Amino acid sequence: MKPDPSAPAQSSASATLPFNRCSRLSREVTSTTAAVIALVAAIGLRLAILFRYRIDSDETQHLHVVWGWSRGLLPYRDMFDNHMPLFHLLAVPLLRLAGERPEALILGRLAMLPLFALITLLTYRIGVSCNSHRAALIGTLIGISAPPFFLCSVEFRPDVLWTTFWLTTIAFLVDVPLTTGRAAAAGLALGIAASVSAKTVLFGASIGIAAIATLVITRDGSVAPRGLWKRATTFAGMTLLPPSLIAAYFAAQGAWKPFVYCTITHNLVSSEHPQRILLLAPLLVLIVLATRRINREDLSAGVRKRRLFLFLAASSYGAVMLSLWPIIEREHWLPFYALAGVAAAPLLWPSGGGWPRSAIAILALEFFWIIGASTPWRDEVIPSTTLIEQAMKLTTPGETILDLKGEIVFRPRAFYYELEKITKKAIAKGRLQDTIAADVIRTRTMVAVEDNRSFPRRSRSFLLRNFVSVGCLRVAGMIVPPSHTFRIELPGDYSVVSASGGFQGTLDGMPYQGPRRLTNGTHILGPASASDQTAVLWQRAASLGFSPFTEEHRCREGKDLTGRRPARSVGPRAGAEEPHAVPPRMVDRFFPGVAALDTE
């Protein structure tokens, strides 16, 4: 009997089978280990910078609007805001829990953590719908670790919630099968996104472009036109529902015109860089080339269709934003990074196996970039929290202040508009009036933030003449010139302070014995010592120990918010209340006893 010639080969295959299984298991363990390390690093880094990363002016702007809601003010009518209201309305219970104190900013950041986790899960879920688990995992981690995304999503801002509902919309649209119910859920999610930000109109355009292009490219005839029409109209109808309810609410409150102006009309501006439209053609070429590559891949019809849709939704959003959107801010890119990561991963790393070295290198580069940009070893939160504390100490809840965008947070603003980019352009072009000086005088506003180029020229000049720096902010007053003659444009109760401490001499020819009401006009000081530098200061600030001649109330060691070195310390005025200390670190306030890195 002849031996079976296939026996040796079968034996050899049987012998190599355990090795193949071990090799595959080793690759899976390696991929899992790499993913766990990357996730732990991302979580640890996020917690490290959450308490110490500098407070962005958008964060205080949004918290100020939340504060307005909590105080019974109606946005758009009673206070300015050029965003849709849902995020701020949902954050009101959070502020009531935290109270009106600077730590509310950090609590707001903590509230972004669940949204970041949800964004991560949604991104992975979207990636798995049309990619391997490996490609979806790589794309998700690279997308959420992109430094602009990572740092921006740490902050308390509606764009994080906006991104969450944008990804929820995509997750429903790529789910199989796309039933009418899922189309309705996707539309509702997009409508909620529109209730958070009016920029959602770009989402809708991107989804429309991606859906139509995918149907044309794949020539998908599996769904009857009637079924497509039913799902499309259901999706559109549910998208319009949430913003329509919000619009109806403001109309019922008699605030329809302010609502439309603030959320739509105010934001309609010309492009900052119209030449960016030249980028559209090369971007379209790149999109076409990548689309052709995806369409040629050996994939099932369903996977190819979902992968095309995902890529086209991300790339069309990016192309339109980069070439056509009038003003580009870093938060506008939040929805792009997550989708771009899972859409690009199978194109960059199509083969199976463990993690490519290039992907690991990209993740490592992203983490080092985040560390360098966030400087977690320095506490950059102190200047903003100290500013808020000092303003709250100097003013009562009903008194107005002057800031740029609401950075003092818990006080009403003297000027209606927020001085963000769109407002500044409108004032410069004469579409809006600069009424800051008149508003400050009308409301008797005695506290303002430090000098900033964002103030319109005329108002900035008025503020420089009538306000003086004391710590993190300015109060009504001025350094008296050597002529000892000064002019008051903002009537109020003023004290006279000097670099040597108390002031001795005369004011308007009468012996100075304490704070005095100064009216609009010219006044004359007669100091006992002609060489002693003097200042006229709002009486309440002087009584609390604030002075332009001391280091007290500074925002950080050696510098104030403007980065200037403070004057030499001469101590607080005799009999004044003890100066307010620089606030402790945020991490110590929430988790006492936990040491934080601080090399300063």
NORNORTA-V493645 format. One record per residue. N is the residue number from 0. SS is DSSP state (hx for helix, st for strand, lp for the rest). Layout:
# NORNORTA-V493645
{{N,SS} {N,SS}}
This chain:
# NORNORTA-V493645
{{0,lp} {1,lp} {2,lp} {3,lp} {4,lp} {5,hx} {6,hx} {7,hx} {8,hx} {9,hx} {10,hx} {11,hx} {12,hx} {13,hx} {14,hx} {15,hx} {16,hx} {17,hx} {18,hx} {19,hx} {20,hx} {21,hx} {22,hx} {23,hx} {24,hx} {25,hx} {26,hx} {27,hx} {28,hx} {29,hx} {30,hx} {31,hx} {32,hx} {33,hx} {34,hx} {35,hx} {36,hx} {37,hx} {38,hx} {39,hx} {40,hx} {41,hx} {42,hx} {43,hx} {44,hx} {45,hx} {46,hx} {47,hx} {48,hx} {49,hx} {50,lp} {51,lp} {52,lp} {53,lp} {54,lp} {55,lp} {56,hx} {57,hx} {58,hx} {59,hx} {60,hx} {61,hx} {62,hx} {63,hx} {64,hx} {65,hx} {66,hx} {67,hx} {68,hx} {69,hx} {70,lp} {71,lp} {72,lp} {73,lp} {74,st} {75,lp} {76,lp} {77,lp} {78,st} {79,lp} {80,lp} {81,lp} {82,lp} {83,lp} {84,lp} {85,hx} {86,hx} {87,hx} {88,hx} {89,hx} {90,lp} {91,hx} {92,hx} {93,hx} {94,hx} {95,hx} {96,hx} {97,hx} {98,lp} {99,lp} {100,lp} {101,lp} {102,hx} {103,hx} {104,hx} {105,hx} {106,hx} {107,hx} {108,hx} {109,hx} {110,hx} {111,hx} {112,hx} {113,hx} {114,hx} {115,hx} {116,hx} {117,hx} {118,hx} {119,hx} {120,hx} {121,hx} {122,hx} {123,hx} {124,hx} {125,hx} {126,hx} {127,hx} {128,lp} {129,lp} {130,lp} {131,lp} {132,hx} {133,hx} {134,hx} {135,hx} {136,hx} {137,hx} {138,hx} {139,hx} {140,hx} {141,hx} {142,hx} {143,hx} {144,lp} {145,lp} {146,hx} {147,hx} {148,hx} {149,hx} {150,hx} {151,hx} {152,lp} {153,lp} {154,lp} {155,lp} {156,lp} {157,hx} {158,hx} {159,hx} {160,hx} {161,hx} {162,hx} {163,hx} {164,hx} {165,hx} {166,hx} {167,hx} {168,hx} {169,hx} {170,hx} {171,hx} {172,hx} {173,lp} {174,lp} {175,lp} {176,lp} {177,lp} {178,lp} {179,hx} {180,hx} {181,hx} {182,hx} {183,hx} {184,hx} {185,hx} {186,hx} {187,hx} {188,hx} {189,hx} {190,hx} {191,hx} {192,hx} {193,hx} {194,hx} {195,hx} {196,lp} {197,lp} {198,lp} {199,hx} {200,hx} {201,hx} {202,hx} {203,hx} {204,hx} {205,hx} {206,hx} {207,hx} {208,hx} {209,hx} {210,hx} {211,hx} {212,hx} {213,hx} {214,hx} {215,hx} {216,hx} {217,hx} {218,lp} {219,lp} {220,lp} {221,lp} {222,lp} {223,lp} {224,hx} {225,hx} {226,hx} {227,hx} {228,hx} {229,hx} {230,hx} {231,hx} {232,hx} {233,hx} {234,hx} {235,hx} {236,hx} {237,hx} {238,hx} {239,hx} {240,hx} {241,hx} {242,hx} {243,hx} {244,hx} {245,hx} {246,hx} {247,hx} {248,hx} {249,hx} {250,hx} {251,hx} {252,lp} {253,lp} {254,lp} {255,hx} {256,hx} {257,hx} {258,hx} {259,hx} {260,hx} {261,hx} {262,hx} {263,lp} {264,hx} {265,hx} {266,hx} {267,lp} {268,lp} {269,lp} {270,lp} {271,lp} {272,lp} {273,hx} {274,hx} {275,hx} {276,hx} {277,hx} {278,hx} {279,hx} {280,hx} {281,hx} {282,hx} {283,hx} {284,hx} {285,hx} {286,hx} {287,hx} {288,hx} {289,hx} {290,hx} {291,hx} {292,hx} {293,hx} {294,hx} {295,hx} {296,lp} {297,lp} {298,lp} {299,lp} {300,hx} {301,hx} {302,hx} {303,hx} {304,hx} {305,hx} {306,hx} {307,hx} {308,hx} {309,hx} {310,hx} {311,hx} {312,hx} {313,hx} {314,hx} {315,hx} {316,hx} {317,hx} {318,hx} {319,hx} {320,hx} {321,hx} {322,hx} {323,lp} {324,lp} {325,lp} {326,lp} {327,lp} {328,lp} {329,hx} {330,hx} {331,hx} {332,hx} {333,hx} {334,hx} {335,hx} {336,hx} {337,hx} {338,hx} {339,hx} {340,hx} {341,hx} {342,hx} {343,hx} {344,hx} {345,hx} {346,hx} {347,hx} {348,lp} {349,lp} {350,lp} {351,lp} {352,lp} {353,lp} {354,lp} {355,lp} {356,hx} {357,hx} {358,hx} {359,hx} {360,hx} {361,hx} {362,hx} {363,hx} {364,hx} {365,hx} {366,hx} {367,hx} {368,hx} {369,hx} {370,hx} {371,hx} {372,hx} {373,hx} {374,lp} {375,lp} {376,lp} {377,lp} {378,lp} {379,lp} {380,lp} {381,hx} {382,hx} {383,hx} {384,hx} {385,hx} {386,hx} {387,hx} {388,hx} {389,hx} {390,hx} {391,hx} {392,hx} {393,hx} {394,lp} {395,lp} {396,lp} {397,lp} {398,lp} {399,lp} {400,st} {401,st} {402,lp} {403,lp} {404,lp} {405,lp} {406,lp} {407,lp} {408,lp} {409,lp} {410,lp} {411,lp} {412,st} {413,lp} {414,lp} {415,lp} {416,lp} {417,lp} {418,lp} {419,lp} {420,hx} {421,hx} {422,hx} {423,hx} {424,hx} {425,hx} {426,hx} {427,hx} {428,lp} {429,lp} {430,lp} {431,lp} {432,lp} {433,lp} {434,lp} {435,hx} {436,hx} {437,hx} {438,hx} {439,hx} {440,hx} {441,hx} {442,hx} {443,lp} {444,lp} {445,lp} {446,st} {447,st} {448,st} {449,lp} {450,lp} {451,lp} {452,lp} {453,lp} {454,lp} {455,lp} {456,hx} {457,hx} {458,hx} {459,hx} {460,hx} {461,hx} {462,hx} {463,hx} {464,hx} {465,hx} {466,st} {467,st} {468,st} {469,st} {470,lp} {471,lp} {472,st} {473,st} {474,st} {475,st} {476,st} {477,st} {478,st} {479,lp} {480,lp} {481,lp} {482,lp} {483,lp} {484,st} {485,st} {486,st} {487,st} {488,lp} {489,lp} {490,lp} {491,st} {492,st} {493,st} {494,st} {495,st} {496,st} {497,st} {498,lp} {499,lp} {500,st} {501,lp} {502,lp} {503,lp} {504,st} {505,st} {506,st} {507,lp} {508,lp} {509,st} {510,st} {511,lp} {512,lp} {513,lp} {514,lp} {515,st} {516,st} {517,st} {518,lp} {519,lp} {520,st} {521,st} {522,st} {523,st} {524,st} {525,st} {526,st} {527,lp} {528,lp} {529,lp} {530,lp} {531,lp} {532,lp} {533,st} {534,st} {535,st} {536,st} {537,st} {538,hx} {539,hx} {540,hx} {541,hx} {542,hx} {543,lp} {544,lp} {545,lp} {546,lp} {547,lp} {548,lp} {549,lp} {550,lp} {551,lp} {552,lp} {553,lp} {554,lp} {555,st} {556,lp} {557,lp} {558,st} {559,lp} {560,lp} {561,lp} {562,lp} {563,lp} {564,lp} {565,lp} {566,lp} {567,lp} {568,lp} {569,lp} {570,lp} {571,lp} {572,lp} {573,lp} {574,lp} {575,lp} {576,lp} {577,lp} {578,lp} {579,lp} {580,lp} {581,lp} {582,lp} {583,lp} {584,lp} {585,hx} {586,hx} {587,hx} {588,hx} {589,hx} {590,lp} {591,lp} {592,lp} {593,lp} {594,lp} {595,lp} {596,lp} {597,lp} {598,lp} {599,lp}}
